[in-house]
Amino acid sequence: MFQAESLTGIRHPILAGQELLRKGQRTNWVIVKMGSRGSILITKSSISCAPAFKVNVTDTVGCGDSFVAAVAFGFIHNMPTVSTLTIANAVGAATAMGCGAGRNVATLGQVIELMRASNLNEDEEFWDELLNEDVHAQEITFLSKLGINGSTNHLNRVDLQKVVSELLLKLEYAWLEGKVSS
């Protein structure tokens, strides 16, 4: 979030991400990571938001790299952007639970366990304020543990349990196929 602000001079993470997207010559996605609050993925036509998983943080070394690796996994597997953010948040959070990088980055088992627990850090006041700003998006998708699937205006709430169920199937299949190590 602070990097987006320092690059654009814009404090609002979505507006900063949209500015970065406009400035990029061949940029299709901008992702703004917001630490314990979650992350946002911005395209020219949509915004996807995923609150972070609640974890006891031991060390943040390797979290960013783990997050980016999971984004690449989601992109390669043509996953919906909100699912990509969900798995990236889970991998980054699971890595934060260990100490240091290298062999201590998240394991598949830790990521699966974290997603199954589905304990999101939903700071409703933060997200409401963020999403009520005029962000100029055709569609905003927001991951929610409220169990609501549905849309109001341009906001589409997606149920965390539905996303997690789909992700677990993908991860288990990728693991069986040898595309993901445990």
Summary of the structure (lengths in Angstrom):
residues: 182
radius of gyration: 15.7
end to end distance: 30.7
largest distance: 45.6
contacts: 556
relative contact order: 0.14
helix: 49%
strand: 17%
